[in-house]
């Protein structure tokens, strides 16, 4: 029986599936059918990807994809088709009160959207402050919500910083951990400006829990710039460190200090939302290039954006791999040599020796079509330069679409004129 799709001649990087090298990838019925060198050219569609990098569809462990219902949410599809991200983990946009709305948004998306339930039942309708009223951090309600939505919810999200929790300190985290323990799922905790102190937060986390914004200059180092003991201890006991770039959660010098101390991030994510999508995060391949810029190896960075986040949340169906039987979520990239200048959340610059540029993204074996993004909501702060760039991009797109697609030589006579009858 012929395959539906065959990608031939690409350099596969599938750390989770144990395959790195030149392999063909065959797809049938929306799933990976085979990965092997020189498969028979027997498929309805054959795509030559020689000279390209082929990975599992990327898994972004920290995003916000509930547009129209939260301060932070964006539509994932207009970014997914050009970035290779096929699984967008929504990290706490919805709590118990609002999860049904997120389910509807996930159903409408072309990509996959597992969720982390916010321990605060309203979720992230506002910019911050959801942990200030402990009545909203209801453990029993969170447990009941996770139990009723196992197909959607993969963990618990708690934001801990001074603005979010006010005088409640780490109590929202304690409640999130109790709910997570009852449901046997991990907690992802956002760290930010103290109080509470970083050590108070990290000391509560269990092996397998996730600390996002792990290389935050706001939260993750001491005044001297050294790696805090609490950071070392948490990493050593198996807390998973996630980049979670966002608008303010990533600093090159903090990550470099952590790497020098042997503290390597387990996962790379964007914290992509209605502000960070315009910079400094932009998208997951750009964020991945920032790890290349500090010396991490390409295969490790790809693993941090595929199999590691998938396994951290026990995502089903072979997510993050190209293992036969897994969903055929695939990304095809061009590997470009640099150097490429990149910026962190504090406008520090580094240069990446190379970067991945997406050329095709497949979900369940179907290539995602182009989608245009919505304009930024009026409450999103943008610089004059960002607004100018958005206008220029819109003008360039208008020119591209208003110019005729081809000239006369590129057309066929679809309805020939009848020949005169004599």
N, C-alpha and C positions, 0 to 999 in steps of 0.2 A: 504494500500500500504506500503510495507516495506521501511524503511529508507535506505539510501546509507551507512551511517556510524553511529555507536552508541558508544560513549565513556561512560563507566559505572563506577560508584563508586568513581569518583574523588572529590577533594575538590575544588569547583568552587569559584573563586574570580572575580566577574563581578560587579564592583561597579556601572558602567553605567547602567547595566540592573537591578540593585537592588537585585542581588542574591549572597549571600556568604554562603557556606555550602556544604553539600554532595548532588550533583545533577548529573543526567545523561544528556548528551548532544547529541541530535539527529540531523543529517544532511541529507538534501535531495536536490538534484539539485543545489549543491554548496552553499546552504543557511542554516542557523540555522532553524530547523523545530520545535524543542521543547527543553526546559530545565526544568526538573522536577525530583523529586525523583523516583527511581524504575520504569523507563519507560519499556514497554514491550520489550522483547529481540527479536525484529523483525527488523532485518537489514541485509543487504548483508555483512557488515563487523562489527564485534563487538570487541571493544578493551577495555580490563579491565585496568582502570587507577586508581585502588584503591591505596591509599597511596600517590597519586600524586596531584599536584596543577594544575588546569586547568584554564587558563585565556583567555580572548580575545587575538587574535594575537597582539603583542606589536606594538605600534606606536612610531617610533623614529622621533621626531619633527625636528631634525637638523642633516642631513647627507650630504654627497657629493658623488653622484653616477653617474658621467659622465666620466667613464674611457676612456682613449685614446683621450680625447678632452680638458682636464683641468689638471692643476698641481695637484689638490687635489683628483680627482675622483677615486672611486673603484667600482668594480662589487659587487652589494649587495648579490647576490645569494649564494656565497660561505660562507658568514657569516650568512645569514638568516636561513639556514636549521638547524644550531646548536644553534641559539640564541633566536628563537621564534619571531623575528621581521618580521612582514608581511607587514607593511606600512613604507616606507622609504621616509620621506619628504626631497627632495633635496632642500637645503637652499641656493639658489643663485648661483649655479654652472653656470647657463645659464642666459644671458640677452636677450634682443630682437634680437640681431644678431645671437644668437646661440641656441635659444630655440628649433628649429626644430631638431637639433642634439640630444638634451636631450630627446625629444619625441621619437626618434628612440631607444635610450638606454632604456627608460622606457618600450617601447613596447616589447623589447627583454627580459626583466627581468621577472622572475617567480613571484616576489613580486609586490606590488603596489607602484608606485612612483609619488605622487603628488609633485608639485614644488612651490617654492617661486621664483618669477622672480627677478633677480638682477636689481636694478635701473640703474646700469652701463651696457650698451648694450653688451659689449664684455663678460660679466660674469667673471668667474675665470680661464681664460686660463692661466694666470700667477699666481705666488704666491701671489702677492699683487699689489696695485697701481691702481686698476680699477676706483677709485673715483677721481683721480688727474686731469682728463680732463672732465670738466663739459659738454662739447659737447656730451659726451657719456651718460650723465644723463638726457636724453630727456623725459620729462614728457608725452608729447603727444604720443611719440612712445611707451612708457611703457603702457599707457592706451589702445592704439590700440592693443598691443600684448596681454595684459590680456583679453581684450574683445573678441579677436579672438580665445582664447585658454582656455575658462572657464572650460573645462573638465580636464585640466592639472594643471592650475595655481590657487593656493589657497591664495596667498598673495604676498607681496613685501619684498625683502631682501635688507638691506643696511648695509655695513660694515663701521664703523666709528672708526678709530684710526689714529695715526700720519702717519704711513706708507701708509695707504690706500688712505687717502684724501689729504695729503700734506697741502698746504695752503688754501684748500677749506673749512676747518672747518666742520660745520654741514650742509652746503648747500646741499650735496647729500641726507641727511636725510630729509631736507625740501622738496626736490623734490620727494623723495619716498613717503612721507606722502601725498603730493598733488595727486600723481598717485593713491595711495591706497584709498583716500577719493573718488575720481572720480569713482573707481571700487567697492567701498564698501567691501574692504578686509582689513585685518590687515597688519601691518608692523612688521617684525622681524628685530631688530637692533643688530648687533654685537658690543660689547664694547671692547676697548683695551687700549693700552698705549696712554696717552694724549700727545699733544692736539689733539682734543678739550677736554675740561674738562668734566668729567662724568655728572655734573649737567646740562651743556648745552645740552647734549644728552637726558637725562631722562626727562628734563622739557618739551620737545617737544612731548613726547609720549602720546597717547590717551588711555583711558580705552580699554582693549582688544588687544592693541599692545603688542608685546613680546620683552623682553630684554633677549638675550641669553648670555651665560657666566656670569650669574648673580652672581655667587660666585667666580669671578675672583680675584685673589690677585693682578693682574696688574691694574685692573680698579675699583673695587667695594668697597674699604674701604679708610678711611682717613689715614694719616701718623701715627696716634695714634692707629690704629687698630679698631677704633669704626666704627659703621655703619654710612655712610654719610647721612646727612639730605635729600639729593636728592633721595637716595635709599628708605628711609622711606616714603617720599612723593609720589613717583611713585607707590610703592606698595599699599599705602593707597587709591589711586584714581583708582586702578583697572588695572594698567599695569601688565601683566603676566610675572612672573619670571621663566626663563628656565635655567636649568643647563648648557647645551652645553659644555660638558667636554673638548673635543678636546685635543690638545697637550699642551695648556697653559692656559685654561680657567676655571680651577677648583682648589680651595684650601680648604682643610678641615677646617682650622681655620676661614676662611671668612664665610663659610656656618654656622659654629657653632655660630659665632657672630650674624649672621642674624637670626638664629633660636632663640637665646636668646632674640632678640629684637622683636620676634613675626612675623618675615618675613619668611614665608615658601614658598619654590619653588612650583610653580603651576605644572610644568612639569619637567621630567628628560629626557634628551637627551644626545647623545654621541658626537655630532660633529664628527662622524666617517669619516675618510678620509685616504688618502694614507700614512699619517704619524701616526695618532693616533691609527689606527687599530693594530699597533705593540706595543702600549703602549704610554701613560698611560691609555687611555680609554678602549681599547681592544674590548668591545662589550657592548650592553645595559644591560644584566643581571649583568655584573661586575660593571657597573656604578650604577645600582640600589642598589647593595650591599653596595656601599659607602654611600648611604642615610640611609640604615639600620645601618651602623656603627656609624652614628651620632645620632641615637635614633629615627628615623622616623619609624612609624608602617608599617608592610608589606602591609596591604590593601591600605594605603595611597600611598605607593611607586608604587604599581601596578596601582592604579588609575592615577598616574602621568605619567605612561607609556602606558596608554590605552585610557580611555574615555576623559581625560582632553586635551591631544594634539589633539585628533580627533575633539572635540568641539571647541577648540581654532581656528581651521581652517575651521570649518563647513564642515568637510569631509562627503561625502554622504554615504548612504547605511548602517547606523548603525555601522560605523567603531568604533573600540575600545570597542564594547559590544558583548554580546552573545544573544541579543534580537532576538526572532523569527522573521525571515524575513531578518535579517542582513546577509551579506556575511559570510560564514563559515570559517573565519580566526581564528585559534585556536592555542594556545601554551600549551604544556604539560611539566611540570617541576617536578623535584625531589627537595624537600626542604631539604637541608643539614644543620646540626648543626655544628657550628664552635667551636672556633673562627677562622676567616679567615683574614689574614693580607692583607691590600689593600693600594695602594699608590695613591696620588694625582699628579697634574702636577708639584709640587715642591718637590717631593719625601718625603713629610710628610706621616707618617703611621698612620693608625687606624685599628681596628679590628671589623669585622662584626660578630654578634652572629650567623647568618645563611645566606644562600644564595640560590638563585634559579639556578638550573642547568637544561638546556633544554634537553628533551628527544624526543620530536616530535614537528614539526611545520606544520600546515595545512594552505593552501591558497585555498579558495573556496572549502573546503572539501577534497582537495588532499594533501597527505603528501609530503613535499618537499624532494627530494632525496639529498644525499650527493653531494657536489661540491667542487673541489679543488681550492684554490685561486691562482691567478697569482703571480709571484714573484714581489717584490717591484720595481718600476721604478728606473732608475739610479740616478735620482735627489733627491731621498728621503734620508735624513740623518739618518743613523742607528748607534747605538753603536756597539762595538765589541761583546758585550754580546747578542744583538739582532740578529746580523748576525750568531753567533754561534748557538743560539737557533733555528733559521730558518733552518740551515743545519742539526741540530739534528732531527728536526721534519720531514724534508724531508727523512733522513736516516731511521727513524722509520717507516714512511709510506711505503718506498720502501720494507723494511723487511716484513711488514704486507701484502703487495700485492703480493710479490714474493713467500711467503710460500704458498703451496697448501692449498686451502680453507678447505678441509676435507680429512680424510684418506679413505681407502677402505670401512670401515664400514658405512661411511656417504654417499655412492654412491648407485645408483640403476643401474642395467643393462638396459640401455635405448633401445638398439637394440640387443635383445637376439640372440645368435648364433642358426642357424637351427639345429634341431636334425638330426642325421644321419638316412638315410632311408635304411632299410635292405630289 
